[in-house]
Amino acid sequence: MQELKTDLFLIDKAELLNIIMEKKNALWRLCQICCSYPKAEDHFEITYSFANGQELANYRLIAEREEEVPSISRVYKSAIYYENEMHELWGLHVENIKQDFHDKLYRIDVETPFLEKEEKNDGE
């Protein structure tokens, strides 16, 4: 694990579930999961944010476009919504989501609209 900034750590996929279990066992709550796809970098950046009282901790995972990321929804049930959103809007492959909405979380006409928007901007 590498600290990028105060309270922001770069982790790899092998560390993710261990960190999630440590946070859950220490009674940290999941605040949010954020996905982005910096077009200059050509990979996903997934940031998991946790809080315990006034303390915050953020863990960033880098995933290649076709790489699968493990679901944390069996540990933090609220992750179901974040993981379905990341899949539906960005096209991130999340394996073993506790409840997969099969791209029906939002009423949208375009598949992976956030990723498509980035690709369209590249061609303009």
C-alpha positions as CSV (number, residue, x, y, z in Angstrom):
1,M,0.0,0.0,0.0
2,Q,1.3,3.4,-1.0
3,E,0.0,6.7,0.6
4,L,-0.7,9.1,-2.2
5,K,-2.0,12.0,0.0
6,T,-3.1,12.2,3.6
7,D,-5.8,9.6,4.0
8,L,-5.6,8.4,0.4
9,F,-3.8,5.1,-0.2
10,L,-3.1,3.3,-3.5
11,I,-3.9,-0.4,-3.2
12,D,-3.9,-3.4,-5.5
13,K,-6.7,-5.8,-6.2
14,A,-5.2,-8.5,-3.9
15,E,-5.3,-6.1,-0.9
16,L,-8.9,-4.9,-1.4
17,L,-10.9,-7.6,0.4
18,N,-8.5,-7.7,3.3
19,I,-8.8,-3.9,3.8
20,I,-12.6,-4.0,3.5
21,M,-12.8,-6.7,6.2
22,E,-10.4,-4.7,8.4
23,K,-12.6,-1.6,8.1
24,K,-15.8,-3.6,8.7
25,N,-14.4,-5.4,11.8
26,A,-13.2,-2.0,13.2
27,L,-16.8,-0.6,12.7
28,W,-15.9,1.9,9.9
29,R,-18.8,2.8,7.7
30,L,-18.6,2.9,3.9
31,C,-19.2,6.5,2.8
32,Q,-19.0,6.1,-1.0
33,I,-17.3,4.4,-3.9
34,C,-16.3,6.6,-6.8
35,C,-15.2,5.5,-10.3
36,S,-13.5,7.5,-12.9
37,Y,-11.8,6.8,-16.2
38,P,-9.0,9.4,-16.8
39,K,-8.8,9.2,-20.6
40,A,-5.0,10.1,-20.5
41,E,-4.4,7.1,-18.3
42,D,-6.6,4.5,-20.0
43,H,-7.7,2.7,-16.8
44,F,-10.4,2.9,-14.1
45,E,-9.7,4.6,-10.8
46,I,-12.0,3.3,-8.1
47,T,-11.9,5.1,-4.7
48,Y,-13.4,3.5,-1.6
49,S,-14.1,6.0,1.2
50,F,-14.7,5.0,4.8
51,A,-15.4,7.0,8.0
52,N,-15.1,6.3,11.7
53,G,-16.2,9.3,13.7
54,Q,-14.2,12.2,12.4
55,E,-11.6,9.9,10.7
56,L,-11.7,9.4,7.0
57,A,-9.7,6.9,4.9
58,N,-9.7,6.5,1.1
59,Y,-8.4,3.6,-0.8
60,R,-7.8,3.9,-4.6
61,L,-7.7,0.8,-6.8
62,I,-6.4,1.0,-10.4
63,A,-8.1,-1.4,-12.8
64,E,-7.6,-2.0,-16.5
65,R,-10.6,-1.5,-18.8
66,E,-11.4,-5.2,-19.2
67,E,-10.3,-6.2,-15.7
68,E,-12.8,-7.5,-13.1
69,V,-12.9,-5.9,-9.7
70,P,-14.2,-7.9,-6.7
71,S,-17.5,-6.9,-5.2
72,I,-17.6,-5.7,-1.6
73,S,-21.4,-6.0,-1.5
74,R,-21.3,-9.1,0.7
75,V,-19.5,-7.1,3.4
76,Y,-21.1,-3.7,2.9
77,K,-24.7,-4.1,1.5
78,S,-24.8,-0.5,0.5
79,A,-22.1,-1.2,-2.0
80,I,-24.7,-2.9,-4.2
81,Y,-25.8,0.5,-5.5
82,Y,-22.3,1.9,-6.1
83,E,-21.2,-1.3,-7.9
84,N,-24.2,-1.4,-10.1
85,E,-23.8,2.3,-10.9
86,M,-20.1,1.9,-11.8
87,H,-21.0,-1.0,-14.1
88,E,-23.9,0.7,-15.7
89,L,-22.5,4.2,-16.2
90,W,-18.8,3.4,-16.7
91,G,-18.7,-0.2,-17.9
92,L,-16.5,-1.4,-14.9
93,H,-16.6,-5.2,-14.6
94,V,-17.6,-6.0,-11.0
95,E,-17.6,-9.7,-10.1
96,N,-20.1,-11.3,-7.8
97,I,-22.3,-8.3,-6.9
98,K,-24.7,-9.5,-4.3
99,Q,-27.7,-8.1,-6.3
100,D,-26.9,-7.3,-9.9
101,F,-29.5,-5.0,-11.4
102,H,-28.5,-6.0,-15.0
103,D,-28.1,-2.4,-16.2
104,K,-31.6,-1.4,-14.9
105,L,-30.5,1.0,-12.0
106,Y,-31.0,4.0,-14.2
107,R,-33.4,4.7,-17.2
108,I,-30.8,5.6,-19.8
109,D,-30.7,5.1,-23.5
110,V,-27.0,4.7,-24.0
111,E,-24.8,1.9,-22.7
112,T,-22.0,3.1,-20.4
113,P,-22.8,6.8,-21.0
114,F,-19.9,8.2,-19.0
115,L,-17.4,6.1,-20.8
116,E,-19.0,6.8,-24.2
117,K,-18.9,10.6,-23.5
118,E,-15.1,10.4,-22.8
119,E,-14.5,8.4,-26.0
120,K,-16.6,10.9,-28.1
121,N,-14.7,13.8,-26.7
122,D,-11.5,12.1,-27.9
123,G,-12.7,12.1,-31.5
124,E,-13.9,15.7,-31.6
